[in-house]
Amino acid sequence: MSIQPEGEDLKKAVKWVSEERKFNPEKKLKQLVEEAGLKFNLSPKRQEFLSRFIAENLEP
């Protein structure tokens, strides 16, 4: 397990969700956020932030 700078996990999660949405547009945002939470070891609070951030900034 590597140690990342504060916030790096969220940056990677946002990038990952953005890429996943391009290649799997049929996946729901909630499902992608849950997958990102597991993949990047996000706390529930950070998952909530990720969901809000994506909805506000990346939704068409």
Secondary structure as UniProt FT lines:
FT   TURN            6..7
FT   HELIX           8..23
FT   TURN            25..26
FT   HELIX           29..39
FT   TURN            40..41
FT   HELIX           44..57
//
